[in-house]
Amino acid sequence: MLCSAVAFAAEPRWFRMSTAGFEVYSSSPESDTRRVLQYLERAKGFFDHQTHAGIQPRAGRVRVVMFGSKKEYHEYRFKQFAAGYSTQIDGRDYIVLSAAENEMLPTAVHEYIHLTAQETSQRLPPWLSEGFAEVYSTLKFSGGRVVVGLPPPARVQALGRDAWVRSEEHTSELQSRGLI
């Protein structure tokens, strides 16, 4: 009986929260889930007003799946290093996010940008799509202002600590993949 109680206690508790633009299924703490949901709504509001910049508002609700731990997310991750991803299945848009952390909000916006880019009639090359998603993932709300494009602190730290790739090696790698 004790073993079954421990196994039951280890099961994540999933719940649902929704707004006009998003439907979130989460095993993260409710406060983290609410924070991500509110942030995505604010980002959507910003992008809804930026249609002249090539960002189209989403039609219908985006379904967001938030895992409460990296261990839970591990089985469903798309790539080993990815903290999240977006996809379309049967006409529905999904964003899947790993455990709520400091990078959760930028990752959520990054993946939202990928979904909005799919709605444009012009397909973007992967490098440009990633570039737009990275720039807009820096979205910060400060009072009534919106700031976009500041260097992400984690990226600045990586530039200072990691070895840089020589441009010849990078160009060769991109050519071998058929990206240039």
Salt bridges, closest charged atoms under 4 A:
GLU23 OE2 - ARG16 NE 2.94
GLU23 OE1 - ARG63 NH2 3.10
GLU23 OE1 - ARG92 NH1 3.53
GLU30 OE2 - ARG13 NH2 2.72
ASP32 OD1 - ARG35 NH2 3.59
ASP48 OD2 - LYS44 NZ 3.00
ASP93 OD2 - ARG58 NH2 1.86
GLU101 OE2 - LYS70 NZ 3.20
GLU119 OE2 - ARG58 NH1 3.20
GLU130 OE1 - HIS110 NE2 3.13
GLU130 OE2 - HIS114 NE2 3.00
GLU134 OE2 - HIS110 ND1 3.08
GLU134 OE1 - ARG155 NH2 2.79
ASP162 OD1 - ARG161 NE 3.29
GLU168 OE1 - ARG166 NE 3.26
GLU169 OE2 - ARG166 NH1 3.40
GLU173 OE2 - ARG177 NE 2.61
